[in-house]
Amino acid sequence: MTPARDAATGAIIHVVDDDDAFRAAMARLLRVAGYEVKEYRSAGDYLLEPPSDGSGCLLLDLHMPGPDGLELQEAVLRRGDALPVVFLTGHGDIRSSVRAMRQGAADFLTKPVNREQLLAAIGAALERQEREQSTSRWRRELAARYATLSPREKQVLEGIVTGALNKQIAALLGTSERTIKAHRSKIMQKMRVASVAELVLASAALRPRAAGGRPPD
């Protein structure tokens, strides 16, 4: 993903750094690369803004007066801000970088950083955000489709995803195999899937903490 494409999709890079000269230099570099940029002198200044749910990235210093970068990262997570975080600091250490990455940071860079490395990190963070947003939209769509199923169709679906045969589901639910086949056809239509494999994938994605639940390619 190129900076020009990111800019076209409305990506905003939020730069939080108490060093006025460095922050201004980063903003100039990013604007020349094609990004829209917003600048903040402190974590508090950033948190005064409403949570962002659009395309963008948070470029964050580690050590600042008041709440530091790690504390801002935690606050961003608590309030549900959808922006990926890239740390850029002159005072990094292994402990801080590990903590940042465990909290979901997309990257942890140290000053001075060259232009190519910075833009690559931001581009990767934006691609990650795009994947996560795509997966989130897919799951919402699946939930809406699942809500159209009748209670009996949901029971049949549970049987299908466990690998039960039509006759086994029919016996369990006290109905005929022919009826189960009819329910199965309706389920496939309502869930908009073409195979049992797709149906199993969709069902797994609807479950809490679904592992690896991503849209099919």
Buried (B, 14 or more C-beta within 10 A) or exposed (E): EEBEEBBEEEBBBBBBBBBEEBBEEBBEBBEEBBBBBBBBBBBBBBBEEEEBEEBBBBBBBBEBEEBBBBEBBEBBEEEEBBBBBBBBBBEBEEEBBEBBBEEEBBBBBBBEBEEEEBBEBBBBBBBBBBEEBEBEEBBEEBEEBBEEBEEBBEBBBEBBBEEBEBEBBBBBBEBEBEBBBBBBEBBBEBBEBEEEEBBBBBBEBBEEEBEEBBBEE
